[in-house]
Amino acid sequence: MRIIVAAVVCGSCLVMDHIGATVLSALVAAVLAGATTVSLKSRIGLQRAVTVAVLGATTIAGLGVAWSFGLVTIQIPLLLAGAFLLGLLATKSQFSSSYRAMAIGIAVVAIAMSASGSALPVFAAYWINAVVTVVLFVPLVLMLMNLEGAPNTQVSITPIMVTGAALIGLQRGEHSLGLVALAAGGACVGIAAWHWLGHSRRVGPAPSIFLAVVAIGAGTGFDGKIGWSVLAIGIGLLVIPVTDLFVVIEGRRRQGNLRWGHGTDHLYFRLRAHGLTSRGASAVILAAASAGVTSSCLTAGEFIPWPIGLCIAWALKLGLTFWALRSPDPGGLEQSLRPHGSRP
């Protein structure tokens, strides 16, 4: 009996340490990102300042806090190094415009993560899970990057998604990658608090791919019960990225133009075409993302069966897609992409 009580106490202390570390990493990253953006924007420009803030604050806070709490695992430096390198490469125009180059880079990160033991626990055989993780990693990262095509969206959705991933990690027994994910979310909050939400801005290719890799990478670290419920959990976390992709593809299909690229036909613009203000459109997107994350957390905690969680997630996606596509056509592909940070 004493052994059981001691194990429960130790387990509770461990969870509290992880909770404290994740909260601290988010706070440190938010402060660092905000201070970096404010101090550098007049020297190197807002866009470059945001890039330095997001990449630097997430890396410093994620690694620093993990090391301070003794929570560093091989997955943390691998994920941060891969995301950081891809972010730096994305500052080169030939890389950021080449989806083939990005896909190869993302696949390399996914393979390294899987080889280190970070894979979705869908099947009993680890090698199958590793293959599934690598196959899903590339399109999901590109899907998250697609959010950067509309102002406000990626930087406001990322904190919600990574918070959900961290909470699910705690429920399922995985903690370390959630700590890094919350650092990325904190960095987003740091830049948004000063310059972002409501100002119709975009984050640019470098921080966009960095945030996408970190967010998807955090999801590969889920532990706990093996089964299809893991995919249902992930689908709930990805309500807005999937919805935005549906809206863009279906809207362009109706126009007979399926060319890939930024445009004025993302979910955000469709909601604006319904008459919503910029903040109103962002509020709808945030509410849908929060509902999807809540569904995922309830599924992970087995408060609801995973088929119900899956149905909730798909109902949110399809309902929001249907409503968005009923708006007046806000336009298609931009004829010439405006510089990142300009008003559309």
N, C-alpha and C positions, 0 to 999 in steps of 0.2 A: 504494500500500500504506500509506504514511504517513497519507494522508487517511482511509483506512478505519479504521486504528488510532485516529486522533485522534477520529473520529466515535464509535467504540465507547466510548472513554474518557469523552468528553463526555456521551454518553448515560447511561453508568453513574453519573457524578457527578450528573446531573440526577435520575435515579431515586432515588439516595441522599438527595438534598436533599428530594425529595418524601416519602420514607419518614420521614426525620427530622422533617419538618414535621407529618406526620399524627400521629406518635407524640407529639410535643410538644403538639399541639392537644388530644389526648385527656387528657394528663396535666394540662395547665393547666386544662381544663374540669372535670376531676374534683376538683382541689384547690379551685377557685373555688366549685363547686357544694356541696361538703361544708362549706367554711367559711361560705358564705352561709346554708345551712340551719341550721347550729349557732348562728350569731350572731343570726339573725332569728326562729327558731321561738318563743322566749319573748316576743317583742315583737308579732309579727303573726299568730302561729299557724303550726302546721306546714304546713298546706295552702298558705297564701300564701307561706310561706318556700320551699317546694319549687318553686312556680311561678316566683318570682323567680330561684331558683337555676338551674333548667333553662333558662329563656329567656335570662337574663343571661349565665351561664357559657358557653353554646354560642355566643352572638353575639360576646362579647368574645374568647373563645379562637379561634373560627373566623376572624373578621376580623383579629384582631391577629397571629396566627401567619402567616396568608396574606400579610398586608402585610409582615411582617418578612422573609419568604423571597422576596418579589417574585412571589407566586403568585396575586395577586388577579385574577380574571376577572369579567366582567359577571354571570355566573351566580351567583357567591357572594353579593353584596349583594342580588340579586333574590330568591334563595331564602330568605335569612335575613329580609329585610324582609317578604316574603309570609307566612312562617311566624310571625314575631313579631306581625304585625298580626292574623292569624287567632287566635293565642293570646290576645292582648289582648281581641279581640271575644268570644272564648269565655268570658270571665269574666262576660259579661252573660247572664243566664239565658235571655232571649228568643232569643239567638243560639245558645247551646249546645243548646237544645231544638229548634231549627229546622234540620232536615237540608237543607231547601231553601236556607236562607241560607248554611249551611256549604258546600254543593255549589257555589253560585255563587262564593263566595270562593275555594274551592280551584280552580275552573275558571279564574278570573282569574289566579291564580298560575301555573297550568299553561300558559296562553296566553302569559304574559309570558316564562316560561322557554323555551318553544318558539321564540318570536320572537327570543330572544337567541342561539339556536343550540344549545339543549340539548334533544335529542330522541332517542328510541330508534332506533338505526340498523338498522331491520328491512328497509327497501326502499331502492332506489337513489335514488328521488325524495325530496328532503328534505321537501316539503310534505306528502307522505303520512305520513312519519314524525312530523311535527308533529301531524297530526290524530290518529294512533294514540296518541301520547303524551298529548294532552289528553283523549281518550276514556277511556284507562286510568287517568289520574291521579286523577280524582275517586273512582271506586269503590275503588281501592287505598288511598287515604288513609282513606276511611271504614272500610275493612276493618281497617286498622291501629288506628284509633281504637276499634274494637269490642273490642280486647284490653283496653282500660281497664276493661271491665265485670267483669273478674276480678282479684282481688288478685295482686300480684307480677308479673303476666305481661308487660305492655308494657315496664315499666322494666327487666326482666331480659332480654327478647328483643332490645330495640333495640341494645344494644352488639354482640351477635353479628351481627345483620343488617347494621349499618353497617360493621362490620369486614370482612365479606364483600364488601360493595359497594366499599369502598376497595381491597381486594386485587384485585378484578376490574378496577377502574379502572386499577391499576398494570399488570396483565397486558395490558390492551387499549390502553393509552396515554393514559388520562384520569386526572387526579390531583386537580384542584382541589376538586371537589365531594366527593370522598372525604375530604378534609381537614376540611371542615365536618361531614360525617357522623360522623367519629370524634370530633369535639368534642361532638356530641350524645350519642354513646355514653359518652364520658368523664363528661359531666354526670350521666347515669343512674348510672354507677358511683359518682360522688361522693355522690349522695343515698342510694343503696342501701347504701353502706358504713356509713352512720350510722344509718339509720332504716327501711330498707325490707324487704329480703328476709327471709322467714320471719315477718313481722308482719301479714300479711293486710291490706295497705293498697293503696289505689288512688292514681293520680297526679292525677286530676281532669281536667276538660275542657280547660283552658288548656294545660298542658304536654303533654297527650295529643295534641291536634291539631298543636301545634308539632312534636313528635317525629315524628308521622306524615308531615307535609309534608316535613320535612328528609330522612327516610329514603327516601321515594319519590322526592323530588327528586334525591337523590344517584344513584339508578338511571337517571335520564334522561340523565345525562352520559356514559354508556358510549360509548366510541369503538371504533375498530378495525374488524374484519371485519364486513361487512353480511350479515344473514341471519336466519333463524328461530332460530338458536342464542341470540340475545339474549333472546328470550322464554323459552327453556328455562332460561337462567341466572336470569332474574327469578323464575321459578316455584320454583326451588330456594331462593332467598332468602326466599320467602314461605310456606314450609311451615307454620309455626304460625298466621299470620293466616288462611290459607285453611282449615286444619283446624278452627280455632276457629269460623269462619263455618259450615262444613259441619255441625259438631256442633250449633250453636245452631239452625240452620234445620231440620235433619232432626228434632231432638228436639222442636221446637215443631210441626212438621208432624204428627208422630205424635200430638201432643196436640190437634191441630186449632186451634192458635193461632199464627199466623205474625206476630203483632204485633212490631214492632221495639222494642228497649229492653234495658236491663241486666236480668240475672236470675241465678239460681243454677244455670244450666244450661250455663255455658261449659265449655270443655275442662278448665280447672283444677278445677272442681267435680265434673265427671264422674270425673276421676282420683281425687279425694278420696273419691268414692262407692265406688271400687274398694278402699278401705281404706288408701290412701296418706296419709302425713302431708303437711302443707303443704309442707315442704321436699322431700319425696319427689315430690310432684306437680310442683313447680317443676323438680326435677332431670330428670324425664322430658321436660318441655317444652323445657328447655335442651338436652338431648341430641338431641332431634329437630331443633331449630333448627340445632344445630351440624352435624348430618349433612347437612341440606339445603344449608347454606352450603358445606360441603366439596364436595358434588356440583357446586354452581355454580362454584366455583373451579376444579375439575378440568375442567369443561366449557369455561370461559373460556380456560384454558391449553391446550386441545385435547389434554389427557391422555386424555380419553375422548370418544367421539363425542357430539354433543348429543342424539341420540335416547336414548342410554343414560342420560345425565344427567337427561333429562326423565322417563324411566321410574323412576329412583331417587326423584326428587322426588315423583312421583305415588304410588309404592308407600308412601313414608313417610306421605303425607297420608291415603290411603285406609286403610292399616293402622291408623294411630292413631285415625282417625275410627271405624272399625268397633269397635275395642277400647273406645273411650270410650263409645260408644252402647250397649254391652252391660252397662254399669254400672246399678245401681239408679237410678231417676229421682231426681236431687237436687232437683227442683223446676223451676218455670218462671220467669216474670217476677216480679220483686219487686213486692209490692203497693205498697210505698212505698220509694223509693230511700233508703238510708241516707246520711248525709253522707259525702263522700269522706274516707277516712282512718279510718273506723270499722271495727270488726271485724264481719264478716258473721255 
